[in-house]
């Protein structure tokens, strides 16, 4: 049995897009602009594990970027325009990830977005996207401390800093700080080894 994960996002002020990876491993989008839902609009072939998580960030008033790890372990990115449908589909880096990995996204700078995920070796990876220049190379933060594909919680702590939280293989909560260029520092640990490795994390940011 495959469980369907749905991701609802806004594109601009009124357009809505619903994303899901279907039972055949195809990334599909349903969209509407104040009226009837349209779709599915499918991207590529059945490259993904059915029901895999999809991370999303908005890149303009009419478009967004979707990210998911495919069956082989590549991080895939696909841009979607509310008027034109799926546009560029690409892969970043090597097949270093666990299919269906959790991906956290945030916006550290005015024109910069970042995605975080833990690779198959247990290392936190960071990749950033600039609206003017596109994707940058994957970077790693620290050593192999985590369960591959772990959940990552991200919160904005002030105008220039985001914090990412991950529970390591020993059960300790780790915090990484990111500046506006998506460069990481840390981790700092919080408390004792009181948690289950790869625990699911939620986060909330202040105004």
N, C-alpha and C positions, 0 to 999 in steps of 0.2 A: 504494500500500500504506500502511495506517495501522498504527502500532505502538501497542499497548494499554499504557498506564501504569497500574499498580495501586497503590493506597495502602491499606495495612493499618493500622488504628488500634484502640486499646483504648478502650472506654467503661466507666468504672468498673473493677472488679476482674476481671471475667470475660467481659463481653460483647466481641465482636470485630466490626468492621465493615470490609468491603472495598469501596473506592470505585474507580470507573473511568468515563471518558467513552467511550461505545461508538462503533461505526462510524457511527451515525446522529447523533452529537453530543449524546447524552442523558447526563446525569449519573445514574449508577446506583449503588445500594448493595446489598450482600449482608451479612447479619448473622447472628450466632449467639450464643447464650448457653450455652456448654458443651455444645451438642448439634448438631443438624443445621443446615446453612446455609439461610437463607431469602432469597428475593429472585429476580430483582432488583426493588428498589423504586426507581422512576424519579422524577426531579425535573424538572418542566417539559418543554419541547419540545426539539428538536434545536438548541440555541442555541450549541453549542461546536464547536470543531475536534476531530474524532475523535482520541483519544489525548492530549489536552491535560493538562498537569500539574494536580493538585489539591492544594492546601495545606489542612491540617486542624489545629484545636486543640480541646481538650476544654473545655466550658463548665460541665459538671456531671457527676455520677456516671452519668447516663444519656443525656447528649446532647453533641454536638459541633457545630462550625461548619466548613463547607467553603467554600473560595474558589477561583475560577477565572475567567480572562478569556474572554469569549465571542467569537463570530465578528466582532462589530461593534467590539469593543474596550472594552466595559464590564467592570468588575470586579464579578463576581456573588458573592453570599454566600447560603448555604443552611444552615439548621439542621436537624439530624437527631436524632430521639429514638429510642433503641434499642427502645422499646415502641410508639411511635406512628408511626414513619417520618419522612418529610420534613415539616418545618413551614414556617417563613417563608423565602421566596426573594425576594431583593431585589438591587438594583444600587446601587453607590456611585459618586458623581461622574459624570464625563462619559466619552465614548468616546475616551479618551486613550491606551489601551494597545494593545500588539500582541497579537492573538489567540494564546492558548497561552503567554503570558508565564510566566516563572519567578516564583514567589512564595515569600518566606521569612517564616515566622511565629515569634514568640517571646513570652515572658511576662515583661515588664519589671517588673510590680508584682503584688501579691497578687490584685487583681481586674481587672487590665488585661492585654490581649493586643495585639500589634501585628503588622501585615503590611507587608512591604516589596516594592516592585516598581519597575522602571524603565519609564517611559512611552515613547510613540512619539517623543518629542522628546529622549530621552536623559537625562531628569531622574529622580533617585531620589524616589519617592513613599512616604509613610508614612501609614497609617491605623490608628487604635487602636480597640479595642472594650472597653467597660467592662461587666461583668456586670450592674450595676444600671441603667445608662442606655443601653446599646447602642452603636452605631457613632458615631464622631465624624467630622468632615470630613477629607477627604484633605489632607495637607500636603506640600510639596516641600522637599527638602534640597539646597541649593546649585544649581548651574546644569547645563546640558546637557553632561555629561562622559562619558556611557556609551552603549554600544550598546543600543538598545531591547530590552526583554525579557531583559536580561542575568541570568546566574546570580548569586545572592547567598548568601554563607556567613555564618551568624550563630553566635556563641559567647558564653556567659556568662563574664565575667572576674572578677567578684566579686559580692557580695550585691546591689549596687545598679547594676551596669553590664553592658550587653551591647555587643558590637562586631560590626558588619557589614562584610564585606569584598567589594569589587567591583573588577574590572579595568576601567580606563577605555579610551577610544578610542585612547590613545597607548600602551597596554600597561603602564601603571603600576598597581600594587595600591594601592587606596584603602581606608582604614579610617574608619568612622563610629562614634561612641560614642552610646549611648542610655541615658538615665536612667530611673527607675521610672515616669515619666509618658510615656515614649516620645518625649521631645524629643531631637533629634539635635544633635550637635556634630561638627565636623570638615568635610571629611576630612583625615586625615593620610596621607601617602604613605609607602610602604615600598619601599626599593630603587630600581632603575632601570626603564626601559621594556623589561622582559625578557619580558613575557607577551603572549599573544594576547588581543586585546580580547574581552570577554564570556566569558573562560575559565570552565569549570565549576569550582566551588569546593565544598569540603567543610569541615566544622568539627566540633570536639569541645569539650565544656565539662567543666571539672573539677567535683568534688563541691561 
